Every structure is written in C-alpha cells, then in structure tokens.
Amino acid sequence: MADQLPQNIRDALQKRALEALDHWPVRAHEPVLMKYRENAVFRVTLSDGRPAALRLHRPGYHDETSLRSELDFMAALRHGGLDVPSPVPASAGASLVCLAANRQFPKQYADVVSWIDGMALGQTGTPLSQSSETQAEIFFRIGHAMAAMHDLADAWAPPEDFKRPAWDGEALLGEKPLWGRFWDCRGLSQDEAAALSALRDDLRCRLTNVQRSGMDYGLIHADLVRENVFLTESKGGVAFIDFDDAGYGFRIFDLATTLLKNRQEPAYPAIENALIAGYRSRRALSDAALQSLPLFMVLRSLTYIGWLAGRPEIPGATERLSRYVAESLELARKLDAGA
C-alpha cells in the first residue's frame, strides 16, 4: 500500500521520519517507507550497521501509555525466546518519542524496533505460493509459535500501568466496537445495514452462550494475518511482527484471525488442521473451544467492515467493503448450517 500513496504524502512522511530519527543513533541515509496502514513503517540502519524499523504511529489511535505497553509486551516475548521485534532505545534512553504537531501532522509518537529478517508468509488476496505440503508445515509452526506466545503472556507480570485494548464482547459487538460500528457505517446499503444489525444481535447471544462454558482469555496478538507472520531461518522458522492491535482477548480469536484470509486456499482443510495441531503440540485447546472457531471467524470478519469504513482513502475501499459484507454474511449463514 505504501507504493500507492501520492508523492506529496510520501514526501511529508519522509520528512517526518527524518525528524523522528534525530532521536536515534542511525546512519545518515534516507529511511525507506515499507508499509503505510495504521503506522508508517520505514526501514532504517542503526549506527552499528543493524537494520531496524522506524514506526510513526497513527495519531490518536493509541495513547502514550498503550504504546509503551505494546513495547513492554514485545520485549517480554522476545526475552522469553519468541522471534518478535524488540524496542531500540533512543539516544536519550526512552523507547518512545513524542513528535510535536506541525503544519502537516498532529502530535504523534515514534519508536524504533529491531528488524526481522525473513519474508512475509503472503499477501491478502494473493494465493499462497508454497506447495500444499509446505503450507501445512508452515501453519503447524505458526500454531506452535502462537501457543508459545500465549504461554509467555500468561507467565509474564505486566507493569502496573500496563494498558492495552480488550477484544472482548463489548469491543466486538458493543455500541462502540474497537474497529467501528460495522452495522452502522458509511457505504452500507439499507439492506446490508439491516442484515448486519440483525446478525449483531444474534452473535451477541451466541457469544454469551459460548462464554458460559469458559473461554481461554488473556493477552493476544489480535492481527496475525499473512503480512504479520514472517518466515525466517531461525527459532523455528516463524516470527510475528506488528503488535499494534495486541491486547486482551479470547485466544481462539488469534487462531480465527490467522485462518480467515486463507479460507479460499485449495489446501484450507489441511491449513486449519495443521494450525490447530501445532497449537495443541504446545498448549491445551479443548474441543469445546474449537467448536466456537466458526463463530470467531465471523466476529473477526465483521471487524474489517468497521475498520475499512473508517478509512475511505484506502484504494478500492468501496469494492472491498462490499466484499467484506458478503464474506461476513456468508460465514454467518454457515453457522446455522453447521459448516
């Protein structure tokens, strides 16, 4: 998405990145814009020659305490042996720097994290390139690493001021969902809005019933899509990046997020089985919890409607919104069909 930005926006982001880098010991060359979604992410080179990622955080998305907490969580996971980025302190010692508002940007925060060598598992909307057998092997490793992440999160004692969002029932289906009111947003037809509103009411009942049986709940990544899973040559060959949406949630939500955008893969049944088997090779996952996986795939799908509706500047937003609505309603129909 970064290469689709107008040149004037790219130029402004480049200047902002150079302003941020005044706070870190880096080599004097141009930062390279790699990604522009919630954050603008640049590849930079530290003064000792190591590559790193500079992140300019989306203004107003997370406050200072939440951003510091994200860095604390990543550092704890890295300390526990999980292959994730770790904070790189600025020259003054802090891991997070506040950039003052100027004519082009409001006040925002910046940080630098270590670079993960490897390549993304894939891109949403593009078929996976690996063979079916290799895909199964990869998703087994992803499941194992995800379970390790949940284990480390449970064993970690966050600092007293730790603050991250909650992906609970209210955040998914309440009046003010984390990613927006998917049933009541710009771009929906009257029929779509009515169908999504009715679905919301139905899902609230389903989620309440599921929670009565007990659900594994704790710190999760919350966005383990293909782009945020890297294939590497170390530590089991899997790394996780982009903890921007990490918070407290149902552990099955992480599995649902990883599976959702792979539903159209010819090898999807093997992918799902491998992910679950990999997870269970490290951490308990009950059959009762697995029965709720289709429900959480619907819940995950709905979040993208609210997210996209709040970002109409994204190329192809109108077409993507229609596709997201159709996908969510299709998944919901399968809940009753038992598929």
Secondary structure, 3 states (H helix, E strand, C coil): CHHHCCHHHHHHHHHHHHHHHCCCCECCCCCEEEEECCCEEEEEEECCCCEEEEEECCCCCCCHHHHHHHHHHHHHHHHCCCCCCCECCCCCCCCEEEECCCCCCCCEEEEEEECCCCEECCCCCCCCCCCHHHHHHHHHHHHHHHHHHHHHHHHCCCCCCCCCCEECHHHHHCCCCCCCCCCCCCCCCHHHHHHHHHHHHHHHHHHHHHHHCCCCEEEECCCCCHHHEEECCCHHHEEECCCCCCEEEEHHHHHHHHHHCCCCCCCHHHHHHHHHHHHHCCCCCCHHHHHCHHHHHHHHHHHHHHHHHCCCCCCCHHHHHHHHHHHHHHHHHHHHHCC
